[in-house]
Amino acid sequence: MRGGSGWFRTFLIDRAPPFAKGFRMKRFFLIAASSFAMLLFTGSPALAEESSPFRHFVSFQFKDGTTEEKKTEIVNAFMALKSKIDTITDLEWGGTENIEPLNDGFTHSFLVSFKNKAGLEAYLPHPAHEEFVKLLKPHLEKVYVFDYTAKK
């Protein structure tokens, strides 16, 4: 007879072993705890975006005839925004030093950092930024803007 005698077979097959209920509960608890830990430590993508630094990269191509003095004034005015707009966490700039001729005429680039995307959203309509744009526009041939959430 396959599987043993009747009472023994009934005991093994028709009844869960005595440890099974506790084992299932421990297994459930382990899965639930692991899932919670993954959520806690990895977070949701939306939460990560809200708490990750946000970058606003801007490059300028000035109109022909814009003097070096005017360009310096514009750079200084842009850099002064950090002290005027509190959502800016960092601000840096540089002039082109391209070895390859791929800058498409852009000569000045700025990287503005914010705590999160909300910082940029507060920066754009800020009166100090709008005043800077009024200074810049008459001398601007082209602008390139690239915004992104910083990732590691």
N, C-alpha and C positions, 0 to 999 in steps of 0.2 A: 504494500500500500504506500503510495507516494505521499510524503509529508508527515508520516508518523501516524499514531493512533488518534482516535477521535477527540478525547479530552485534551491531549497535548496539543493537537493541531488547533483546536478551538482557542486554547490559551494563547498560542503564539500569533494566530492570524486574526481572530475575531476580537481581540482585546489589545488595546495599546499597552505597551510596556509601562510599568509604573513611573519611569523617569520621563516619559514623553511629554506630558503636560508641562512640567517644569522646564524641560528643554525647549519646548515651543515658546514659552513665555520669555526665557532668557534670550532666545534667538530674536524674538520680536523686539525686545528691549535693546539688544545690540544693534539691530538694523535701524530702529528709531533714533538711538543716540548717535549713530554714525551719520545719518541723514541730517540731523540737527547740527552736528559739528561741521559738516561740509557747508551748510548754509551760513553758519556763524563765521567760519574762517575764510571762505571764498567769497561770500556775499553774492548778491545778484548783480548782473551786469549794469543795471540801472544805478544801483547803489555805488558800485565801483566808479561809474562815470561821474556821479555827483561828488565823490570825494577825491577824484584824481585831479591833478593840476590841469588847467586848460591853457592852451597856447594860441596866441594871435600873431601870426607871422605876416609882415607887411614889407613889400619892396617898392621902391619908387624909381621911376625914370623921369628925370626933370626935363623940362622944355629946353630946347637950344636957347642959349642966351641967358640962362639962369646963372647968376654970378656965384662964385665960391662963397662969398660973404652971405648971400641969401641962403645958400644950402646950409651953411654953418648955423645961421639963425633958425632955420627949420629944424635941424637936428637938435639944437639946444631946446627949442620949444617942445619937441616931441619928448625929449628926456625929462623935461620939467613936469610932464604929466604924472610921473610917479609920485611926486610930492603933492599933487593936486587931487588925485583920484585914488581913494583908499582901497579900492578892490584890486589895484595892481600890486602884485607881490614881487615882481622883478621886471626889469626892463633893460635891454641891451641893444646895441646897434653895431653895425660895421659897414664899411665901404667895400665894394667889390675888389677882390684880389684874384679873380679867376685866371687860371692858367689856360683853360680851354675857353674859347669865345662863345660860351653858351648862356651868358647872362641876359641876352636879348635887350641890351640897353639899360637894364636896371643897375643902378649904381649904389643905392643905399638900402639896407635891410634892417628891420627892427623885429625883435622878438619880445612880445609883451606876455607876461605870465600872470595867471589868475589862480585863485584857490580852486575854482570850478567854473563851469560855463556861465553860471549866474553872474560871476564877476564881469565877464565880457558884456553880458546883457545890460549891466548897470553902467559900464564904461562908454559904450557907443553913444547913448543920448546925453551923457554928462556935459554940462556947459563948457568945461575946460577942453574936452575933446572936440566939441563943435567949434570952439574958438580956434583951436589948432587947425582944423580942416579949412577954415576960412583963410588962414595964413598960407596954407599949403596949395590949395586949389589953383590959384593963378599961375603957379610954377610947375604944375604936374602934367607931364605928358601921358604917362601910364602908371597904373598901380596894380600890384598883384597882392591878393590877400588869401591866406590859407589858415584856417582855424582847425584845431584838433585837440582831442583829449590825449594827454601824455600817457603812454603805456611803457612798461618796462619788460 
